[in-house]
Amino acid sequence: MAAYSLRTDEQKALVRAAVEVDKTLFTYGSDQNNIAENNAPLHVWGVEQQVSFPSVYSAAVSSKQRALALAETELAIRRDALKKKVSAAYVELQVMNERKRMFQQLDSLYTHLLEGASRQRELGAISQLDWLTMEAKRQQSRQRLQEAHSKLDAAQAGFKTLLGSDSAFTVSPTLTVLATTGRGIEASPYVDWLQRKEDLDEASLSLERRKLLPDFTFNYFLGTNFQANAKYYHGFEAGVALPLFFGAQQAKIKASKLALASTQQLSAYEVDQLKTKQQELVNARQLYKERMVYFNDKGRQLHDELLRTATLSLQAGDIDVQRFTLSLETALQLKLDYLANVLDYTHATLELTYLTQ
């Protein structure tokens, strides 16, 4: 962000430098053929200034102003990108925290059941295969928990990097469900950037065309000598510089026209692409939302009931370990799918909110 902010400051400084007048020429000369009335040669001091046609300066200012507007739009795009990253990272942290809690509960459940299974094994009330299956599932849940811890630590470090701060922060345990701002394509900073790019190319073309206009030269000089009866002789001269050899400038004008046409075609193409992307995101977001609503309406209750019934049935001896672990994995997958939908919904929402290429 700091780099793009400095680039904007650079363009602001260049606006003030748009009216660039050539250096003023100061001259001194003496010519034995240039004799004054007192029959002594004159010493001549002069000052000369060359200026471009006035509209060249106005075109240069316009070009720099549009370059500044483009830089400001780029800065806005980068700010939006940072906001999108921070928002996505925050929801990802919430999801990772929830995954960690899930695996902690799963690990605690397997540990508790394994303790009871160990006593049953000693009494011969449970088969060796069931006990080994339970032990393998506990090891698997512990590995998942360790992996969740590791990913959460890495995500927290990455979040601090995004914030640019080492300060402690808290993450709400309630999953955040983002809402779109309802911003249309025409309000997208990227579309604004495309328009600003067109404006800059138009200003550049106008500037190159005006460079074919004549330049002006103004010269004032003063002559005198240091002999008796010396006088001061004033003189003024004005000239016009015409572009007799303008092939190179015509080539620059043609190149500017091509650049403008290319930008206009790119803008039209990109806007069409954005419209397509927007509709795809709207459809995808609606799908993820429906899945989330289903889980909250029915899936969560099904998840909790599967866990409760499977645990009670195992303890009562109504099901074996194989059926218990299958029910447990089914319940776990319901919750994991929900969390994946939360992430997908978040990313689709953020893409819609900060629509860009």
C-alpha positions in Angstrom: 0.0 0.0 0.0 2.8 2.4 0.9 4.4 1.9 -2.6 1.1 2.7 -4.4 0.5 5.7 -2.1 4.0 7.0 -3.0 3.2 6.5 -6.7 0.2 8.7 -6.3 2.3 11.3 -4.6 4.7 11.1 -7.5 1.9 11.8 -10.0 0.8 14.8 -7.8 4.3 16.2 -8.0 4.4 15.7 -11.8 1.1 17.6 -12.3 2.9 20.7 -10.9 5.8 20.0 -13.3 3.5 19.7 -16.4 4.1 23.3 -17.6 7.7 22.9 -18.5 9.2 26.0 -20.1 12.7 25.8 -21.7 15.6 27.4 -19.9 16.1 31.1 -20.5 19.1 32.0 -22.6 21.3 34.9 -21.6 23.9 36.1 -24.1 26.6 38.6 -24.5 28.4 39.6 -27.6 30.6 42.3 -29.2 31.1 42.8 -32.9 33.6 45.2 -34.5 31.2 45.6 -37.4 28.4 46.8 -35.0 29.5 50.5 -34.6 27.5 53.0 -32.5 27.1 56.7 -33.3 30.3 57.4 -31.2 32.3 55.3 -33.6 32.9 52.6 -31.0 31.7 48.9 -31.2 28.7 48.0 -29.2 28.6 45.5 -26.3 25.3 43.6 -26.6 23.5 41.8 -23.8 20.5 39.7 -24.6 17.9 37.4 -23.1 16.0 34.8 -25.2 13.1 32.6 -24.3 11.5 29.9 -26.3 7.9 28.8 -25.5 5.5 26.2 -26.9 2.1 27.0 -28.2 -0.2 27.7 -25.2 -2.5 24.8 -25.8 0.5 22.4 -25.5 0.8 23.4 -21.9 -2.9 22.9 -21.2 -2.7 19.5 -22.9 0.3 18.6 -20.8 -1.5 19.6 -17.6 -4.5 17.5 -18.6 -2.3 14.5 -19.3 -0.6 14.7 -15.9 -4.0 15.2 -14.2 -5.4 12.1 -15.8 -2.2 10.1 -14.9 -2.8 11.2 -11.3 -6.5 10.0 -11.5 -5.3 6.7 -12.8 -2.7 6.3 -10.0 -5.4 7.2 -7.4 -7.7 4.5 -8.9 -4.9 2.0 -8.7 -4.5 2.9 -5.1 -8.2 2.3 -4.5 -8.0 -1.1 -6.2 -5.1 -2.1 -3.9 -7.0 -0.9 -0.9 -10.0 -3.0 -1.9 -7.7 -6.0 -2.5 -6.3 -5.6 1.0 -9.8 -5.3 2.5 -10.8 -8.4 0.7 -7.8 -10.3 1.9 -8.3 -9.2 5.5 -12.0 -10.1 5.5 -11.3 -13.5 3.9 -8.5 -14.2 6.3 -10.7 -13.4 9.3 -13.4 -15.8 8.3 -10.8 -18.4 7.5 -9.5 -18.0 11.1 -13.0 -18.5 12.4 -13.4 -21.6 10.3 -10.1 -23.0 11.4 -11.0 -22.3 15.1 -14.2 -24.2 14.6 -12.4 -27.1 12.9 -9.9 -27.2 15.8 -12.8 -27.3 18.3 -14.4 -30.1 16.3 -11.3 -32.3 16.3 -10.7 -31.5 20.0 -14.2 -32.8 20.8 -13.6 -35.8 18.5 -10.3 -36.6 20.2 -11.9 -36.3 23.7 -14.7 -38.6 22.6 -12.4 -41.3 21.2 -10.2 -41.0 24.3 -13.1 -41.5 26.6 -14.5 -44.4 24.7 -11.1 -46.0 24.4 -10.8 -46.0 28.1 -14.0 -47.9 28.5 -13.1 -50.2 25.6 -9.8 -51.0 27.2 -11.6 -52.3 30.3 -14.1 -54.2 28.2 -11.2 -55.8 26.3 -9.7 -57.0 29.5 -13.0 -58.6 30.4 -13.3 -60.1 26.9 -16.5 -58.0 26.2 -15.0 -56.4 23.1 -13.1 -57.9 20.2 -9.5 -57.2 19.5 -10.5 -55.8 16.1 -12.9 -53.3 17.6 -10.4 -52.2 20.1 -7.7 -51.7 17.4 -10.2 -49.8 15.3 -11.0 -47.5 18.2 -7.3 -47.0 18.9 -6.6 -46.2 15.2 -9.5 -43.7 15.1 -8.1 -42.0 18.2 -4.7 -41.7 16.6 -6.3 -40.3 13.4 -8.3 -37.8 15.3 -5.2 -36.7 17.2 -3.3 -36.2 14.0 -6.2 -34.1 12.6 -6.1 -32.0 15.7 -2.4 -31.4 15.5 -2.8 -30.5 11.8 -5.6 -28.1 12.7 -3.4 -26.5 15.4 -0.5 -26.1 12.9 -2.7 -24.5 10.2 -4.3 -22.2 12.7 -1.0 -21.0 14.0 0.2 -20.3 10.4 -3.1 -18.5 9.6 -2.8 -16.3 12.7 0.7 -15.3 11.7 -0.4 -14.5 8.2 -3.3 -12.4 9.5 -0.9 -10.4 11.7 1.2 -9.8 8.5 -1.8 -8.6 6.7 -2.7 -6.2 9.5 0.9 -5.0 9.7 0.9 -5.4 13.5 2.1 -7.9 16.1 -0.6 -6.9 18.6 -2.8 -9.6 20.0 -6.3 -9.9 18.5 -9.4 -11.9 19.2 -11.6 -13.8 16.8 -15.3 -14.2 17.4 -16.4 -17.8 17.8 -19.6 -17.0 15.9 -19.0 -17.6 12.2 -19.3 -14.3 10.2 -21.8 -14.4 7.3 -20.9 -11.5 5.0 -23.4 -9.5 3.0 -22.7 -7.9 -0.4 -22.7 -4.1 -0.7 -24.9 -4.3 -3.9 -22.3 -2.4 -5.8 -22.8 -2.5 -9.5 -20.2 -3.1 -12.2 -20.1 0.6 -13.1 -19.0 1.3 -9.5 -16.1 -1.2 -9.6 -12.7 0.5 -9.1 -11.4 -1.7 -11.9 -14.0 -0.4 -14.4 -13.1 3.1 -13.2 -9.5 2.3 -13.8 -10.3 1.2 -17.4 -12.1 4.5 -18.0 -9.2 6.4 -16.5 -6.8 4.6 -18.7 -8.9 5.6 -21.7 -8.9 9.2 -20.5 -5.1 9.1 -20.2 -4.6 7.7 -23.7 -6.9 10.4 -25.1 -5.0 13.1 -23.3 -1.7 11.7 -24.6 -3.0 11.7 -28.1 -4.2 15.3 -27.8 -0.8 16.3 -26.5 1.1 14.6 -29.3 -1.2 16.3 -31.9 -0.6 19.7 -30.3 3.1 19.2 -30.5 2.8 19.9 -34.3 1.8 23.5 -33.4 4.5 26.1 -33.8 6.8 27.2 -31.0 7.6 30.9 -30.3 10.9 32.6 -29.6 11.3 36.0 -28.0 14.6 37.9 -27.8 15.3 41.2 -26.1 18.8 42.8 -26.3 20.5 45.9 -25.1 23.6 47.4 -26.7 26.0 50.1 -25.5 29.7 50.9 -25.1 31.8 52.7 -22.5 33.1 55.5 -24.7 32.2 59.2 -24.7 28.7 60.1 -25.9 27.6 56.4 -25.5 23.9 55.6 -25.8 21.8 52.6 -25.0 20.3 50.8 -28.0 17.3 48.5 -27.3 16.2 45.7 -29.6 13.5 43.0 -29.7 13.1 40.0 -31.9 10.3 37.4 -32.2 10.3 34.2 -34.2 8.1 31.2 -35.0 9.4 27.6 -35.1 7.5 25.5 -37.6 7.6 21.7 -37.8 8.8 21.3 -41.4 10.1 17.7 -40.7 7.2 16.1 -38.8 7.5 12.5 -39.8 8.6 11.4 -36.4 5.9 13.3 -34.6 3.3 11.9 -37.0 4.5 8.4 -36.1 4.0 9.2 -32.4 0.5 10.4 -33.1 -0.3 7.2 -34.9 1.1 5.1 -32.0 -1.0 7.1 -29.6 -4.1 6.4 -31.7 -3.3 2.7 -31.7 -2.8 2.8 -27.9 -6.2 4.5 -27.4 -8.0 2.0 -29.7 -6.4 -0.9 -27.9 -7.4 0.4 -24.5 -11.0 1.0 -25.7 -11.3 -2.5 -27.1 -9.8 -3.9 -23.9 -12.2 -1.9 -21.8 -15.2 -3.3 -23.7 -13.9 -6.8 -23.4 -13.1 -6.5 -19.7 -16.5 -5.1 -18.9 -18.2 -8.0 -20.7 -16.0 -10.4 -18.8 -16.9 -8.7 -15.5 -20.6 -9.1 -16.2 -20.2 -12.8 -16.9 -18.1 -13.2 -13.8 -20.6 -11.3 -11.7 -23.5 -13.6 -12.8 -21.4 -16.7 -12.1 -20.6 -15.4 -8.6 -24.2 -14.5 -7.9 -25.2 -18.1 -8.9 -22.4 -19.7 -6.9 -23.1 -17.5 -3.9 -26.8 -18.5 -3.9 -25.9 -22.2 -4.0 -23.5 -21.9 -1.1 -26.1 -19.9 0.8 -28.8 -22.5 0.3 -26.4 -25.2 1.6 -25.7 -23.1 4.7 -29.4 -22.5 5.3 -30.0 -26.3 5.0 -27.4 -27.1 7.5 -28.7 -24.5 10.0 -32.3 -25.7 9.5 -31.7 -29.5 9.4 -28.1 -30.5 9.0 -26.9 -29.2 12.4 -29.7 -31.1 14.2 -28.9 -34.2 12.1 -25.2 -33.8 13.0 -25.9 -33.6 16.8 -28.4 -36.5 16.7 -25.9 -38.7 14.9 -23.3 -38.1 17.5 -25.6 -38.6 20.4 -27.4 -41.7 19.0 -24.1 -43.4 17.9 -22.4 -42.8 21.2 -25.4 -44.1 23.2 -25.9 -47.1 20.9 -22.2 -48.1 21.2 -22.3 -47.8 25.0 -25.5 -49.9 25.1 -24.0 -52.5 22.8 -26.6 -52.0 20.1 -23.9 -51.3 17.4 -20.3 -52.3 16.9 -17.3 -50.0 16.6 -17.4 -50.2 12.8 -20.9 -48.8 12.6 -20.1 -46.3 15.4 -17.1 -44.9 13.5 -19.1 -44.7 10.3 -21.8 -42.7 12.0 -19.2 -40.5 13.6 -17.5 -39.8 10.3 -20.8 -39.0 8.6 -21.6 -36.5 11.3 -18.1 -35.0 11.0 -18.4 -34.7 7.3 -21.7 -32.8 7.6 -20.0 -30.2 9.7 -16.9 -30.1 7.5 -19.0 -29.6 4.4 -20.8 -26.8 6.2 -17.5 -25.0 7.0 -16.3 -25.5 3.4 -19.6 -23.8 2.2 -19.0 -20.9 4.6 -15.6 -20.4 3.1 -16.9 -20.7 -0.5 -19.8 -18.3 0.3 -17.3 -15.8 1.9 -15.0 -15.9 -1.1 -17.9 -15.5 -3.6 -19.3 -12.6 -1.5 -16.0 -10.8 -1.3 -15.4 -11.3 -5.1 -18.8 -9.7 -5.7 -18.2 -6.9 -3.3 -14.7 -6.1 -4.7 -15.4 -7.1 -8.3 -12.3 -6.9 -10.4 -10.6 -8.8 -13.3 
